Amino acid sequence: MVCYHNHPAVEQSYLLTPEVDLELHTRKPRETDINNNNGGNESIECSRRKSAKGKAKKQKRKEESAKYAMSFAKVEAANKIKDPLDLVAPFRKFERNGISLKVEFFRAQDLTQEMTDWVFDLTKKNMQKLYEESDWGWKDREKLEEMTEEKALYLIALDSESKPVAFTHFRFDMEWDEELVYCYELQVIDEYRRKGIGKFLIQILELLAYKTEMVKVMLTTFKSNKIGETFFMKAMKYTLDETSPEDPVWEETEYKYQILSKEIKPKPTSKTQEEAMQTSPPDILLSQLMSAWNLVELADILLSQLKSV
Ligand SMILES: CC(C)(COP(=O)(O)OP(=O)(O)OC[C@H]1O[C@@H](n2cnc3c(N)ncnc32)[C@H](O)[C@@H]1OP(=O)(O)O)[C@@H](O)C(=O)NCCC(=O)NCCS
């Protein structure tokens, strides 16, 4: 998986705290604003119209800043959750296709050295060639730094002997001005592929996004990674995100990666239980229910949903 926040505008959006935004957009009228008019009633009329327009703009910016602050707060809150798997407890176990696994949550800084080596080595084994075929190249040090950053979160699937077999590296983050779950890596060891564990881990990310009120799950894939593309686009129903770069028509160059995402329907936060019961469940929940693997899990998901309304 290739996952970088490398858009200049994104870098900027990180720096732009809500306070700075308000500050930037709020300017007192200067003398020249008034002197530039011809004087008399016409100029007063003109400046009045201008100021009404200015007020509307200011209001819009205030609203945008408030929205950004709210999104930012949601991301902060999600990052403070001690163990996000508590929100989706039935998903701590994977029992299907003759395999039994447990899924555990880790922050990058809590991974043992052995586990850090394992996530890095598996990523390198699966991805190095794809990176090298792209114009990005593979750099051990950079990748390791990314994978051990403070914000990096992990779900790791372990077998009955606590041997890791699959993992996802994800983050609660802002991209442009949206709060989301960004999936940085999804890696499964060869022997455990096509058994549903990749799908299971991504479904957990989608549920976490739903529970923490993020607007989407996003990821980046190399266009040359046909298995990854089939997995995300066909099996998991991800689509091209609006921020995915388009190849320029006037040049022969081609972007080697694409940004995919799936929208997560908002969680009904302010409804009474009765209202919520009358509302059809969000798509994400529905898809979880339809693919729930046994009745105990199904009951657990329903119960946890009702409790959280
Ligand atoms: C992509 C990857 C994570 C999939 O994990 P997985 O656990 O094998 O996937 P699942 O068993 O959950 O597959 C779910 C569905 O995805 C599709 N799929 C998965 N692997 C596929 C493959 N090799 N060929 C075609 N379809 C595939 C199938 O529709 C599958 O359902 P099915 O098995 O019932 O037909 C795994 O192949 C992997 O680790 N690849 C190397 C790393 C990588 O490319 N990561 C993704 C970066 S974008």
Ligand as a Chemical Component Dictionary entry (heavy atoms), coordinates in Angstrom:
data_LIG
# 
_chem_comp.id                   LIG 
_chem_comp.type                 NON-POLYMER 
_chem_comp.pdbx_formal_charge   0 
_chem_comp.three_letter_code    LIG 
# 
loop_
_chem_comp_atom.comp_id 
_chem_comp_atom.atom_id 
_chem_comp_atom.alt_atom_id 
_chem_comp_atom.type_symbol 
_chem_comp_atom.charge 
_chem_comp_atom.model_Cartn_x 
_chem_comp_atom.model_Cartn_y 
_chem_comp_atom.model_Cartn_z 
_chem_comp_atom.pdbx_ordinal 
LIG C1  C1  C 0 -4.698  -7.814  -0.906 1  
LIG C2  C2  C 0 -4.694  -8.694  0.324  2  
LIG C3  C3  C 0 -4.552  -7.808  1.567  3  
LIG C4  C4  C 0 -6.029  -9.455  0.400  4  
LIG O1  O1  O 0 -6.119  -10.113 1.630  5  
LIG P1  P1  P 0 -6.872  -11.523 1.767  6  
LIG O2  O2  O 0 -7.004  -11.822 3.212  7  
LIG O3  O3  O 0 -6.192  -12.535 0.956  8  
LIG O4  O4  O 0 -8.286  -11.176 1.100  9  
LIG P2  P2  P 0 -9.684  -11.863 1.431  10 
LIG O5  O5  O 0 -9.512  -13.323 1.605  11 
LIG O6  O6  O 0 -10.334 -11.140 2.537  12 
LIG O7  O7  O 0 -10.420 -11.583 0.057  13 
LIG C5  C5  C 0 -11.680 -10.943 -0.043 14 
LIG C6  C6  C 0 -12.040 -10.900 -1.523 15 
LIG O8  O8  O 0 -11.112 -10.076 -2.229 16 
LIG C7  C7  C 0 -10.889 -10.622 -3.549 17 
LIG N1  N1  N 0 -9.494  -11.104 -3.640 18 
LIG C8  C8  C 0 -8.580  -11.209 -2.664 19 
LIG N2  N2  N 0 -7.417  -11.682 -3.146 20 
LIG C9  C9  C 0 -7.597  -11.881 -4.453 21 
LIG C10 C10 C 0 -6.767  -12.377 -5.484 22 
LIG N3  N3  N 0 -5.491  -12.779 -5.258 23 
LIG N4  N4  N 0 -7.277  -12.455 -6.732 24 
LIG C11 C11 C 0 -8.540  -12.074 -6.996 25 
LIG N5  N5  N 0 -9.404  -11.617 -6.047 26 
LIG C12 C12 C 0 -8.924  -11.514 -4.792 27 
LIG C13 C13 C 0 -11.837 -11.800 -3.662 28 
LIG O9  O9  O 0 -13.072 -11.316 -4.159 29 
LIG C14 C14 C 0 -11.978 -12.229 -2.217 30 
LIG O10 O10 O 0 -13.162 -12.947 -1.956 31 
LIG P3  P3  P 0 -13.201 -14.552 -2.242 32 
LIG O11 O11 O 0 -11.955 -15.132 -1.687 33 
LIG O12 O12 O 0 -14.440 -14.988 -1.520 34 
LIG O13 O13 O 0 -13.289 -14.683 -3.740 35 
LIG C15 C15 C 0 -3.539  -9.742  0.282  36 
LIG O14 O14 O 0 -3.562  -10.372 -0.977 37 
LIG C16 C16 C 0 -2.164  -9.152  0.500  38 
LIG O15 O15 O 0 -1.687  -9.051  1.641  39 
LIG N6  N6  N 0 -1.490  -8.752  -0.591 40 
LIG C17 C17 C 0 -0.150  -8.156  -0.536 41 
LIG C18 C18 C 0 -0.179  -6.779  0.041  42 
LIG C19 C19 C 0 -1.120  -5.872  -0.690 43 
LIG O16 O16 O 0 -1.115  -5.798  -1.901 44 
LIG N7  N7  N 0 -1.941  -5.156  0.090  45 
LIG C20 C20 C 0 -2.961  -4.277  -0.438 46 
LIG C21 C21 C 0 -2.369  -3.001  -0.863 47 
LIG S1  S1  S 0 -3.507  -2.011  -1.755 48 
# 
loop_
_chem_comp_bond.comp_id 
_chem_comp_bond.atom_id_1 
_chem_comp_bond.atom_id_2 
_chem_comp_bond.value_order 
_chem_comp_bond.pdbx_ordinal 
LIG C1  C2  SING 1  
LIG C2  C3  SING 2  
LIG C2  C4  SING 3  
LIG C2  C15 SING 4  
LIG C4  O1  SING 5  
LIG O1  P1  SING 6  
LIG P1  O2  DOUB 7  
LIG P1  O3  SING 8  
LIG P1  O4  SING 9  
LIG O4  P2  SING 10 
LIG P2  O5  DOUB 11 
LIG P2  O6  SING 12 
LIG P2  O7  SING 13 
LIG O7  C5  SING 14 
LIG C5  C6  SING 15 
LIG C6  O8  SING 16 
LIG C6  C14 SING 17 
LIG O8  C7  SING 18 
LIG C7  N1  SING 19 
LIG C7  C13 SING 20 
LIG N1  C8  SING 21 
LIG N1  C12 SING 22 
LIG C8  N2  DOUB 23 
LIG N2  C9  SING 24 
LIG C9  C10 SING 25 
LIG C9  C12 DOUB 26 
LIG C10 N3  SING 27 
LIG C10 N4  DOUB 28 
LIG N4  C11 SING 29 
LIG C11 N5  DOUB 30 
LIG N5  C12 SING 31 
LIG C13 O9  SING 32 
LIG C13 C14 SING 33 
LIG C14 O10 SING 34 
LIG O10 P3  SING 35 
LIG P3  O11 DOUB 36 
LIG P3  O12 SING 37 
LIG P3  O13 SING 38 
LIG C15 O14 SING 39 
LIG C15 C16 SING 40 
LIG C16 O15 DOUB 41 
LIG C16 N6  SING 42 
LIG N6  C17 SING 43 
LIG C17 C18 SING 44 
LIG C18 C19 SING 45 
LIG C19 O16 DOUB 46 
LIG C19 N7  SING 47 
LIG N7  C20 SING 48 
LIG C20 C21 SING 49 
LIG C21 S1  SING 50 
# 
